[in-house]
Amino acid sequence: MVKKLICIGDSITKGTYTALGDSAPMSVAHPNFAEILQKKLGFGQLVNYGSNGISYSSLSPVLPESSLAKRCNDFECGDFILLAAGTNDYGTDVPLGNFSDTEDVSFYGAADKVFRCLKSKNPGIPFFVVLPIPRLSPAENGRGYTLDDYRDALSKKAMRYSLHVIDGRGIGIDAADPQQRALYMPDGTHPNEAGHKLYADFLFAEILKKLH
C-alpha cells in the first residue's frame, strides 16, 4: 500500500518565494521542503495543501474563507501529517485569545479546532506541528504580540493533543542577517530553493529524533 504524506500550511509550505528580479513572492521552489521530505521519509505519495496567504484563523483579513479552521475537514487523510503555518496569523494581527478557547474566535481557538479536527480524522498516525520559522519583521505586530507569542500558543495547543512539535526557529537561518537572507531567504520571509533544502534537512533530523 502506498503511504501518503500530508503537508498543510501557507506559502512557505507551497514553496513560494521571491526570486531575483521578482517584485513579490511569485516563484515556486522545486523541490520544496515537502517534496524533499517525501523522498527522505520514503513516502510514495505527497499531498501538499500549502497555499499562499493562509492562516489558522478566519479572523485574518486575508483569505478568511480559506483558513485552516474553515478547511480542516476537507483535507485528505494520510499516514503522516506535517502542519506548518502561523506566520500569517502573526502578520495579519489575528487576536491571540486565551488557551481555553477551542473554536475559531482567536488564534488559540483556531489552532485547537484544527488540531482536534485533523487528529480525529487521522487517529494514531505521526502528526507534527512546525512552529513558524524566523522572519524579518517588526518585534511586535499591530496587536502588540510577538511571533513567539504565536509559537507558544501553537506549542501549548499541540501538547494538549499530544502532537509532536518542531520549533522552526532551529532552521538555521537568521532573517536579520543580510548575508543569510541573500543565500536562503531574499525577502526575509520565504525560503528560496537553497532555503528549502536547509529546511527539509532540519525537519527530517527533528522527525527522526522524535520518532526514534
C-alpha positions in Angstrom: 0.0 0.0 0.0 1.3 3.4 -1.0 2.0 5.6 2.1 0.8 9.2 1.9 2.5 12.3 3.4 0.1 15.2 4.0 1.7 18.6 4.3 -0.6 21.5 5.3 0.4 25.2 5.5 0.9 28.5 3.9 3.0 29.9 1.0 6.2 28.5 2.6 4.7 25.0 2.6 3.7 25.5 -1.0 7.3 26.6 -1.8 6.5 30.1 -2.9 9.5 32.6 -2.7 10.8 35.8 -4.1 13.4 35.1 -6.7 16.0 37.6 -8.0 14.0 40.0 -10.2 10.6 39.2 -8.6 8.8 42.1 -7.1 6.8 39.7 -4.9 6.8 36.0 -3.9 5.9 34.7 -7.4 8.4 31.8 -7.9 7.9 28.2 -6.5 10.8 26.1 -5.3 11.3 22.7 -6.9 12.0 20.7 -5.0 10.4 22.4 -2.0 10.8 21.1 1.6 7.7 18.9 1.3 8.9 17.2 -1.9 12.4 16.6 -0.3 10.8 15.2 2.9 8.6 12.8 0.8 11.8 11.2 -0.6 13.7 11.3 2.7 10.8 9.6 4.6 10.1 7.1 1.8 6.5 8.0 1.2 5.0 7.0 -2.2 2.6 9.9 -2.3 2.6 13.6 -1.3 -0.4 15.8 -0.9 0.7 19.4 -0.4 -2.0 21.7 0.9 0.3 24.7 1.0 -1.4 27.8 -0.1 -0.4 31.5 -0.3 -1.7 33.8 2.4 -3.3 31.1 4.6 -3.7 31.5 8.3 -5.0 29.2 11.0 -7.8 31.6 11.9 -10.6 33.0 9.7 -10.2 36.2 11.7 -7.3 37.1 9.4 -8.5 39.6 6.8 -6.6 37.7 4.1 -8.5 34.8 2.6 -10.5 34.1 5.7 -12.7 31.5 4.0 -9.6 29.5 3.1 -8.2 29.5 6.6 -7.2 26.2 8.1 -10.0 26.4 10.6 -12.5 26.6 7.8 -10.9 23.9 5.6 -9.6 21.3 8.1 -12.5 18.9 7.4 -11.7 19.0 3.6 -8.1 17.7 3.9 -7.4 14.1 2.9 -6.4 11.5 5.4 -2.9 10.2 5.3 -0.2 8.2 7.0 1.8 11.2 8.3 0.8 14.9 8.8 3.1 17.8 8.9 1.4 21.2 9.6 3.5 24.4 9.2 1.6 27.7 9.5 1.0 30.6 11.8 3.3 33.3 10.4 0.4 34.9 8.6 -1.8 35.0 11.7 1.0 37.0 13.3 1.4 39.1 10.2 -2.3 39.9 9.9 -2.8 40.7 13.6 -5.1 37.8 14.4 -6.1 38.1 18.1 -4.2 35.7 20.3 -7.1 34.9 22.7 -6.7 32.5 25.6 -5.7 28.9 26.0 -9.2 28.0 27.0 -10.5 29.0 23.5 -11.5 25.9 21.4 -13.2 27.5 18.4 -12.2 29.9 15.7 -12.7 33.0 17.9 -8.9 33.6 18.3 -5.6 32.1 17.3 -5.6 29.8 20.3 -9.1 28.7 19.4 -8.4 28.2 15.7 -5.3 26.1 16.5 -7.3 24.0 18.9 -10.0 23.4 16.3 -7.5 22.5 13.5 -5.5 20.1 15.7 -8.7 18.5 17.1 -10.2 18.1 13.6 -7.1 16.6 12.0 -6.3 14.3 14.8 -9.9 12.9 14.9 -9.7 12.2 11.1 -6.2 10.7 11.3 -6.0 8.7 14.6 -2.8 7.1 15.6 -0.5 8.5 12.8 2.6 10.7 13.3 1.4 14.3 13.5 4.0 17.1 13.5 3.3 20.8 14.1 6.0 23.1 13.0 6.3 26.4 14.7 6.9 29.4 12.4 10.4 29.9 11.1 12.2 33.2 11.6 11.2 36.2 9.5 12.3 39.8 9.1 9.6 41.8 10.7 8.9 44.2 13.5 9.3 42.9 17.0 5.5 43.2 17.5 2.5 43.1 15.3 -0.3 45.6 15.3 -1.8 44.0 18.4 1.4 44.1 20.3 2.1 40.4 20.1 5.4 38.8 19.1 5.9 35.9 16.7 7.0 33.9 19.8 3.6 34.5 21.3 2.0 32.7 18.4 4.7 30.0 18.6 3.9 29.5 22.3 0.2 29.2 21.6 0.8 26.5 19.0 3.1 24.6 21.2 0.7 24.6 24.1 -2.3 23.5 22.0 -0.2 20.8 20.3 0.8 19.4 23.6 -2.8 19.3 24.7 -3.4 16.9 21.8 -0.1 15.0 22.3 1.2 16.1 18.9 4.9 16.4 18.0 6.2 19.9 17.9 9.2 21.1 15.9 10.5 24.6 16.7 11.0 26.3 13.3 13.5 28.7 14.9 16.0 25.9 14.7 16.1 26.0 10.9 19.5 27.8 11.0 18.5 31.0 9.0 19.0 34.4 10.7 16.4 36.5 8.9 18.1 39.7 10.3 21.5 38.8 8.7 21.7 40.3 5.2 24.2 37.6 4.0 21.9 34.8 5.2 18.9 36.4 3.6 20.7 36.7 0.3 21.6 33.0 0.5 18.4 31.5 1.8 15.5 34.0 2.2 15.8 37.0 -0.1 12.6 38.7 1.0 13.1 38.0 4.7 10.1 35.6 4.9 10.1 32.9 2.2 13.0 30.5 1.8 14.3 30.1 -1.7 15.3 26.7 -3.1 18.5 26.6 -1.1 16.5 27.6 2.0 14.0 24.8 1.3 16.8 22.2 1.2 18.1 23.6 4.5 14.5 23.5 5.9 13.9 19.9 4.7 17.2 18.7 6.2 16.3 20.3 9.5 12.8 18.9 9.6 14.0 15.4 8.7 16.5 15.4 11.5 13.9 16.6 14.0 11.4 14.0 12.8 13.9 11.2 13.3 14.8 12.5 16.8 11.1 12.4 17.9 10.2 9.1 16.3 13.2 7.1 17.5 
